[in-house]
């Protein structure tokens, strides 16, 4: 590699790294909304598969987010081996260590949370990049080798989506039927809507709840609290989002046994999200809604 090309790659790597750090710590109004009110957030149990096949007729924001979590780190798998010749094991170990440090800093500075799903997705991206490097960049770079590298990235991404689909279907078959959260004993708070459920629009998508609907309007704060009688190996399902054309300050908080599991504001999640969270032992679930936020089809199943 020529000296001039190496300088260009070094500068490009530094600039790209700074861009990624910006998105990790400063983008999406993170500084403005950083707060220690709810403590540190460490999500150590994988909550979803890395990347499923997209719905081409209705591409969701969550799929774009998951895709970006992988694709954004592919360049590192190419650039770093190009600049510093290294073996796959050493590269991946150093990369995982770095991501663990960055995710921990996000949580400790309240600029985000430690999410093991992000660690998995980011690492998959770096691995794809390293494979592309091995095929197209380790020897003489030609148009043919570049095309091979691009095809490698595409094939590996499709492979990840295929494996994710298989894992998702397998997990669904191993779970018990989903029960609405309202079937549990309610301790205090408001009651969700369970009949004649109204529809609403989030991110341009019409939402039609099936199980239940938890909502708040304007500046009103609503709290729902349920007891699970120390159920073990529970999967909690929920969808949440902030309706379109709403300017009020909105917030959703889900706490399990007094520990905040999810805290989201309008600025962080302007879209509908489908989430399932694995919980080991659960005694009590508390849901707090402020402003114009919708939480629907909240249910649980036992493994």
Helices and strands as residue ranges (DSSP letters): H 3-25, E 42-43, H 61-71, H 74-83, H 88-108, E 114-115, H 116-136, H 143-174, E 179-180, G 181-183, E 185-189, E 199-202, E 205-208, E 213-216, E 221-241, E 251-256, E 259-265, E 273-290, E 293-302
